[in-house]
């Protein structure tokens, strides 16, 4: 793909941008000049939006925001489902100089009240599906709100022309709140240049997204993962995004894939596991897909193997974060090692360090830090968190990683989830992957549990494919499987059968909730 005019990447992957610009121009308006006005940008079950229509509605949305009294720099909070209006609001805001902050749509009133207050936002636009949780929060903190439908009606009255407000590449552009397993959410402030960097370095160069692609992501737009998958990568390449506003289940995902025939599918390990179980019951057609991507938590090698066996497609696991915006270490179609996160995305600097900040010996486990041009600049209103996490341009991921003999990065769990067993590190993820390989097991979580000597040992919480089928015999079998597959000290001393695991909105297991 040729880069939009005025934008360059050097041979060492540094982005070059005009001193004054607006990032809505290369992502939205550029396509009109490049002849894509009639090309489909977005497809949903009920709607098709061309690049021409998109550009006009982005302008109308920007004008409607200005008419509602928002000034450049003001925050627009969005509680919006995966639908075209998400694009209009997000880009309309950016083009007008307003800062959009998409929020998780699965939160409760108390969470929204906190976020409306923390952000000091001028307006909240929400899909009416979320009115029950959002409207009481608007009242509590006296914030102005509008349903997405009411906003679309304002857009219809607004002018279809809007001049882009110019900014510097390192000016604040949009926010994403990072959920975190503990503490209040933190607003990560992203810059004008950040989406250019992720779209080009991961989307185009690492994954190979191109103009002919059709992208579909089960991870929603409000996650950094979905924002790249379903919006910035397709818009950067002039290709097509498929949006589905339903809660993703194996059935809705397969139905969407069969209807729209995406070429790229972006999922997460929990869903791939559920999809595999569903494929056992009913075969589905996935033949248009040329690559599947997985992120949000480590993809067990066994899921990779079974998916490839069943569908013929590889799943490219990659680690990204809200702060880095998208995948910074990932597998590639031409370089993939199952059971690892792959290798650094070219353009992302990576280091694994010990407790003193010194790089570890190759192969040793340590804390992962990242430096890049797509990193959030700071956390809104949280100077201490900012100082802790962002140091000299480097970002502390909070993840523990090591490299195998060929340089592939292996995830060893969150730094705070690691266990010391008999004085030796034990990765919960490693034990879980082993348990998941057992045919009766759907999901598993490992946490530390004190034994009769108050020493921490691994304990397993296991979800079975057939609930209620667990018992002493299966427990023996699972322990034996771990003892024979892993270093024996890592086997779970207790196995508890549960019907589900506590998870964050992004689908990550909340191991801290299982600790006792
Ligand atoms: C964990 C992974 C192992 C890891 C994300 C792709 O997940 C995303 O962002 P979040 O801010 O969480 C970041 C944290 O999640 N993680 C993510 N991917 C993997 N661990 N293997 C993986 N493949 O702890 C990381 O620090 O919710 C993912 C693109 C954009 C994203 N924001």
Boltz pocket constraint, residues with backbone or C-beta under 6 A from the ligand:
constraints:
  - pocket:
      binder: B
      contacts: [[A, 178], [A, 179], [A, 223], [A, 224], [A, 225], [A, 294], [A, 295], [A, 296], [A, 297], [A, 298], [A, 299], [A, 317], [A, 318], [A, 319], [A, 320], [A, 321], [A, 322], [A, 323], [A, 325], [A, 326], [A, 327], [A, 341], [A, 397], [A, 398], [A, 399], [A, 411], [A, 414], [A, 506]]
      max_distance: 6.0
